[in-house]
Amino acid sequence: MALYDTLLNALVTLMVTIDPPGLAPLFLALTRGMNRKERGQVALRASITAFVVLTIFAIAGAQILALFGITIGAFRIAGGLLLFWIAFEMIFEKRQERHEKSATVAITKDHIRNIAAFPLAIPLIAGPGAISATILLAGTLSEPTSRLALIGIILICIAASYVVFFLAERVDRFLGETGRSILTRLLGVILAALAVQFVADGIKTFITT
């Protein structure tokens, strides 16, 4: 029963940390200009990338950070700064300005891969919070069978994110151009605040450790 409670706690912790419902509007904003097929490719690539990253940290996260002398606090600060740059582009429509320089919006395979890896997979899905939570949970679930169960929990959370991305595409048709523009700027402000919180938490952790 103790193991069951621990696994349930791990599921709740990772689900709340990743926050799949909260990623839906961010997914729409970041994949603006893409069709349904291209968004599906981004969602799949981002989900696979995030799963691989979190699985690696579940298996050897503490060793990886220690190998490079990186603390969780430093990781949070770096992730927050990267996230703030994305928020800046969303607020001031820098991404859209680059699209408007061409007659049509060209979505290349490289662009799809880049968006899927950064910032969707990292740091939005597998961000500093999810990675640090994974490392902490891996320390509690140190037995081989427990570690496999943790990887299964990660898979469940990532699958939930993929389903949310898949459904989010249908919502886009109801927003329209004006709705998307307003949503992008609003989410940019929220992302900026989230980024500042990441940096603040990172500095606090960095100082205390």
Residue, then its C-alpha position, 0 to 999 in steps of 0.5 A: m500500500a505504501l508503494y501504491d501511495t507513492l506512485l499515486n503521489a508521483l502521478v499527481t505531482l508530475m501531472v500538476t507540474i506538467d499541466p497538460p490543460g495549461l499547455a493547450p493555448l501555448f501550443l496553439a500560439l506556438t504553432r500559429g500558421m500551421n495546418r492540422k497535419e503539421r500541428g500533429q507532427v509538432a505534437l508527436r515530436a514534442s511528446i516523444t522528445a519530452f518523454v525521452v528527456l524525462t525518462i533520461f532524468a528519471i534514470a540518471g538525472a542526479q548523476i547527469l547534473a552532478l557530472f556537469g556541476i549543475t544544480i537544480g537552481a541553475f537549471r531553473i534560472a536557465g529555463g526561465l530566461l529561455l522562456f522569457w525570450i519566447a514570451f517577448e516574441m509572443i507579446f511583440e509579435k516578432r514571430q508573426e513579423r518574420h512570417e509577413k516578410s514572405a508572401t506565404v508562410a512556409i513551414t519547413k520540416d526543420h521549423i517543425r522539428n525546432i518548434a517541437a524541441f524548443p520551446l514546446a518539449i523543453p522547457l514547456i513540457a519537460g521544464p525545470g519543474a518537471i525535471s526536478a520533480t522527476i529527479l526527486l521522485a526517482g530518488t524515492l523510487s530507487e528500486p528497479t520495478s519502482r523506477l519502471a513504474l515511474i517511467g510508466i507514470i511519465l508516459i501517462c502524463i506525456a500521453a495526456s499532453y499529446v491528447v490535449f494538443f490534438l484537441a487544441e487544434r480544433v479550438d483554433r478554428f473558433l478563435g479567428e485572426t483577432g482571437r489568436s492575436i489577443l490570445t498570443r499577447l495574453l499568453g505572452v504576458i503569462l509566460a513572462a510572469l511564469a519565466v520570472q517565477f522560474v528565475a526567482d525560484g531558481i535563485k532562491t534554490f541556488i542561494t540556499t544550496 
